[in-house]
């Protein structure tokens, strides 16, 4: 059986080699990628080996940083695998898909155009139902931050959906910090003029949860967010945005 061939020590060793091997593994990358893709695809029919699978995905995430400027020969087989996982709804593997896509997108050198794959898949990633399982949210938040940094025009064109996602996530006791993470990334990496244009709406959305007694740690997250936002945007801009919505915010 295929499962008898799984050697956790071997995959741990390969993971360390890829993560730390620098240029010495360059010529072997296509073989490594194709081997890992093949194993993950086989495991997707029975994802009952979480530790082994974790190291396989860790290897895939590391390979892109070893590809230098030539990302295509790594992305091709990996994207085929990730699309297969999404299309077949392999639930245990889906968070890894989001993490890997976000990692690969961030690895594009400044001034280069990311593969069309990222643009084609973007509308799928911002569907509200994808954000309802809380296990998806940390990886999805990281993925959206990657889009904010590398493909900001997509964020601008879909800002209402992004803020709608934040509004969905904020009432979740274990996940509201990821909504703050997305909003801070917008303030940090998007043009100041754009951030200012959405600031009143953002303040109203995040302020509406301050009175939610089920969110025991929300106020701490809110305070941290306000501190970061004041540093990025300036205290004056932040205070002026509070005035139109102060009646909705209970502190």
BELRA-V260256 format. One record per residue. N is the residue number from 1. PHI is phi in whole degrees, -180 to 180 (NA if undefined). Layout:
n-><N	N>
phi-><PHI	PHI>
This chain:
n-><1	2	3	4	5	6	7	8	9	10	11	12	13	14	15	16	17	18	19	20	21	22	23	24	25	26	27	28	29	30	31	32	33	34	35	36	37	38	39	40	41	42	43	44	45	46	47	48	49	50	51	52	53	54	55	56	57	58	59	60	61	62	63	64	65	66	67	68	69	70	71	72	73	74	75	76	77	78	79	80	81	82	83	84	85	86	87	88	89	90	91	92	93	94	95	96	97	98	99	100	101	102	103	104	105	106	107	108	109	110	111	112	113	114	115	116	117	118	119	120	121	122	123	124	125	126	127	128	129	130	131	132	133	134	135	136	137	138	139	140	141	142	143	144	145	146	147	148	149	150	151	152	153	154	155	156	157	158	159	160	161	162	163	164	165	166	167	168	169	170	171	172	173	174	175	176	177	178	179	180	181	182	183	184	185	186	187	188	189	190	191	192	193	194	195	196	197	198	199	200	201	202	203	204	205	206	207	208	209	210	211	212	213	214	215	216	217	218	219	220	221	222	223	224	225	226	227	228	229	230	231	232	233	234	235	236	237	238	239	240	241	242	243	244	245	246	247	248	249	250	251>
phi-><NA	-58	-59	-68	-86	-77	-122	-62	-67	-66	-72	-63	-62	-63	-58	-65	-65	-67	-66	-110	-77	51	-78	-68	-99	-52	-69	-92	-57	-58	-67	-62	-62	-64	-66	-66	-59	-63	-67	-65	-63	-66	-70	-64	-78	-155	-76	-102	-128	-61	-66	-63	-62	-57	-68	-62	-70	-62	-63	-60	-64	-77	-63	-65	-75	-98	-86	65	-82	-94	-86	-60	-73	-88	-64	-51	-66	-69	-66	-62	-65	-64	-64	-62	-63	-68	-64	-97	50	-80	-54	-65	-100	-61	-58	-63	-59	-63	-64	-69	-62	-63	-66	-63	-62	-66	-81	-67	-61	-56	90	-99	-96	-63	-56	-63	-54	-66	-71	-65	-88	-57	-61	-67	-70	-105	-74	-59	-65	-70	-93	-77	-69	-65	-66	-82	-65	-58	-69	-66	-63	-61	-63	-64	-61	-63	-65	-58	-76	-101	-133	-62	-64	-64	-67	-59	-70	-124	-62	-65	-68	-64	-68	-64	-63	-60	-65	-70	-82	-56	-76	-84	-56	-97	-128	-61	-62	-76	-67	-61	-59	-67	-65	-62	-62	-61	-62	-76	-114	-89	-57	-58	-60	-67	-59	-63	-68	-102	-60	-59	-65	-62	-62	-69	-64	-76	-71	-65	-97	-65	-94	-78	-71	-78	-102	-65	-109	-67	-63	-64	-65	-63	-63	-64	-61	-62	-64	-65	-65	-64	-66	-77	-96	105	-59	-62	-64	-67	-64	-64	-75	-74	-58	-67	-121	-62	-71	-95	-105	-106	-112>
